[in-house]
Amino acid sequence: MNVDLVVSFAPLGGDTLRGTVISFGYSAGDKNMTRNVRVVDPYEEVTAKFSQAR
């Protein structure tokens, strides 16, 4: 399965992302989904969670 992530978030800088909600959509086969994710960790850790969410 190929998963393409489209992520929209505020510019990085200190705790800019902390406590904010971002939206991202992905296509998996013939399933199209959009989710809201609350960011509580630095971007690097959040990215890891995106990968694990699959």
ROFITOR-705533 format. One line per 5 residues: number of its first residue (from 1); their letters; for each residue x negated, y, z of N, C-alpha, C, O. Coordinates in Angstrom, 3 decimals, padded with zeros to 6 digits, always signed. Atoms other than C-alpha are relative to their C-alpha. Layout:
BEGIN
NUM	a	X/Y/Z/X/Y/Z/X/Y/Z/X/Y/Z; ...
***
This chain:
BEGIN
1	mnvdl	-000.839/-001.193/+000.000/+000.000/+000.000/+000.000/-000.875/+001.245/+000.000/-001.823/+001.348/+000.779; +000.721/-001.271/+000.042/-001.280/+003.441/-000.902/+000.834/+001.072/+000.686/+002.007/+001.256/+000.361; -000.708/-001.051/-000.724/-000.328/+006.251/+001.432/-000.695/+001.329/-000.240/-001.882/+001.485/+000.047; +000.547/-001.329/+000.242/-000.815/+009.866/+000.420/+000.565/+000.952/+001.044/+001.780/+001.111/+001.159; -000.445/-000.934/-001.022/-000.684/+012.376/+003.234/-000.077/+001.430/-000.511/-001.075/+001.847/-001.098
6	vvsfa	+000.007/-001.422/+000.311/+000.307/+015.967/+002.647/+000.214/+000.721/+001.323/+001.297/+000.669/+001.906; -000.059/-000.597/-001.328/-000.455/+017.948/+005.755/-000.023/+001.515/-000.083/-000.811/+002.103/-000.825; -000.035/-001.458/-000.056/+000.437/+021.543/+006.505/-000.206/+000.433/+001.441/+000.532/+000.003/+002.328; +000.250/-000.448/-001.362/-001.013/+023.271/+009.553/-000.693/+001.353/+000.004/-001.222/+001.804/-001.012; +000.634/-001.309/-000.140/-002.324/+026.565/+010.855/-001.510/-000.140/-000.129/-002.053/-001.218/+000.110
11	plggd	+001.458/+000.031/+000.118/-005.976/+027.470/+010.234/-000.637/-000.450/+001.309/-000.174/-000.088/+002.390; +000.678/+000.493/-001.192/-008.353/+025.738/+012.629/-000.750/+001.124/+000.704/-001.286/+002.032/+000.069; +000.727/-001.007/-000.766/-009.853/+027.784/+015.412/+000.310/-000.148/+001.467/+001.397/+000.229/+001.904; -000.245/+000.193/-001.428/-010.215/+026.907/+019.079/+001.189/-000.921/+000.208/+001.229/-002.034/-000.317; -001.179/+000.812/-000.293/-006.873/+025.652/+020.356/+001.195/+000.456/-000.826/+002.338/+000.357/-000.380
16	tlrgt	-001.073/-000.511/+000.852/-004.869/+027.120/+017.471/+001.086/-001.042/-000.206/+002.274/-000.722/-000.174; -000.971/+001.047/+000.286/-003.224/+023.764/+016.765/+000.633/-000.577/+001.253/+001.686/-001.210/+001.175; -000.482/+000.655/-001.219/-002.722/+022.734/+020.375/+001.419/+000.444/+000.353/+001.684/+001.640/+000.475; -001.362/-000.302/-000.400/+000.961/+022.528/+021.288/+000.899/+000.423/-001.152/+002.078/+000.706/-000.936; -000.817/-000.395/+001.142/+002.151/+023.396/+017.781/+000.531/-001.228/-000.713/+000.021/-002.332/-000.523
21	visfg	-000.587/+001.111/+000.743/+004.286/+021.245/+015.509/-000.313/+000.168/-001.475/-000.091/+001.233/-002.051; +000.280/-000.050/+001.428/+003.174/+020.402/+011.997/+000.885/-000.997/-000.717/+001.367/-001.952/-000.109; -000.810/+000.909/+000.793/+005.085/+018.710/+009.203/-000.868/-000.637/-001.067/-001.710/+000.028/-001.672; +000.712/+000.628/+001.098/+003.712/+016.147/+006.806/+000.887/-001.055/-000.628/+001.701/-001.682/+000.050; -000.785/+001.002/+000.698/+005.224/+013.900/+004.190/-000.923/-000.983/-000.671/-002.053/-000.645/-001.023
26	ysagd	+000.821/+000.969/+000.698/+003.961/+010.718/+002.640/+000.877/-000.930/-000.820/+002.051/-001.131/-000.511; -000.730/+000.914/+000.869/+004.992/+008.319/-000.085/-000.597/-001.382/+000.154/-001.799/-001.565/-000.036; +000.467/+001.375/-000.155/+004.760/+004.579/+000.568/+000.912/-000.891/-000.833/+002.043/-001.176/-000.440; -000.853/+000.785/+000.891/+006.031/+002.472/-002.295/+001.124/+000.892/-000.496/+000.879/+001.957/-001.063; -001.136/-000.823/+000.422/+009.538/+003.744/-002.994/+000.639/+000.696/+001.198/+001.783/+001.146/+001.123
31	knmtr	-000.518/-000.677/-001.188/+009.946/+005.206/+000.505/-000.630/+001.384/+000.106/-001.853/+001.525/+000.086; +000.495/-001.365/-000.178/+009.661/+008.964/+000.900/+000.425/+000.483/+001.378/+001.610/+000.471/+001.709; -000.318/-000.406/-001.366/+009.442/+010.275/+004.440/-000.656/+001.324/+000.346/-001.705/+001.682/-000.188; +000.583/-001.227/-000.534/+008.844/+013.535/+006.220/+000.088/-000.080/+001.514/+001.138/-000.418/+002.060; +000.004/+000.081/-001.456/+007.850/+013.678/+009.858/-000.557/+001.274/+000.613/-001.325/+002.008/-000.010
36	nvrvv	+000.569/-001.104/-000.775/+007.133/+016.294/+012.477/-000.878/-000.589/+001.085/-000.470/-001.504/+001.800; +000.935/+000.523/-000.995/+004.121/+015.706/+014.677/-000.453/+001.134/+000.904/-000.898/+002.180/+000.433; +000.466/-001.033/-000.928/+003.320/+017.656/+017.808/-001.500/-000.181/+000.219/-001.964/-001.258/+000.595; +001.461/+000.068/-000.114/-000.370/+018.461/+017.904/-000.417/+000.323/+001.428/-000.143/+001.408/+001.940; +000.454/-000.212/-001.369/-001.909/+018.034/+021.333/-001.494/-000.264/+000.137/-002.057/-000.112/+001.221
41	dpyee	+001.429/+000.300/-000.028/-005.475/+017.074/+020.402/-000.700/+000.772/-001.115/-000.054/+001.248/-002.048; +000.769/-000.622/+001.084/-008.263/+018.589/+018.304/+000.256/-000.697/-001.325/+000.631/-001.869/-001.354; -000.335/+000.507/+001.337/-007.874/+018.106/+014.545/-000.615/-001.361/-000.288/+000.037/-002.212/-000.893; +000.657/+001.272/+000.300/-010.380/+015.252/+014.374/+000.774/-001.162/+000.604/+000.965/-002.186/-000.053; -000.737/+001.076/-000.656/-008.418/+013.159/+016.882/+001.385/-000.159/-000.607/+001.892/-001.275/-000.726
46	vtakf	-001.322/+000.048/+000.633/-005.105/+014.057/+015.260/-000.079/-000.768/-001.310/+000.800/-001.572/-001.620; +000.180/+000.707/+001.263/-006.427/+012.834/+011.916/-000.090/-001.499/+000.236/+000.467/-002.286/-000.530; +000.119/+001.419/-000.324/-007.332/+009.521/+013.527/+001.367/-000.589/+000.315/+001.657/-001.720/-000.075; -001.337/+000.473/-000.334/-003.784/+009.210/+014.875/+000.843/-000.160/-001.254/+001.649/-001.086/-001.348; -000.724/+000.133/+001.260/-002.396/+009.817/+011.392/-000.332/-001.337/-000.650/+000.556/-002.034/-001.141
51	sqar	+000.429/+001.248/+000.623/-004.435/+006.879/+010.119/+000.562/-001.202/+000.751/+000.965/-002.189/+000.135; -000.487/+001.108/-000.813/-003.359/+004.649/+012.997/+001.517/-000.131/-000.074/+002.058/-001.210/+000.170; -001.467/+000.009/+000.042/+000.311/+005.595/+012.547/+000.536/-000.945/-001.071/+001.687/-001.377/-001.009; -000.446/+000.898/+001.048/+000.446/+003.434/+009.442/+000.209/-001.389/+000.569/+000.590/-002.304/-000.161
***
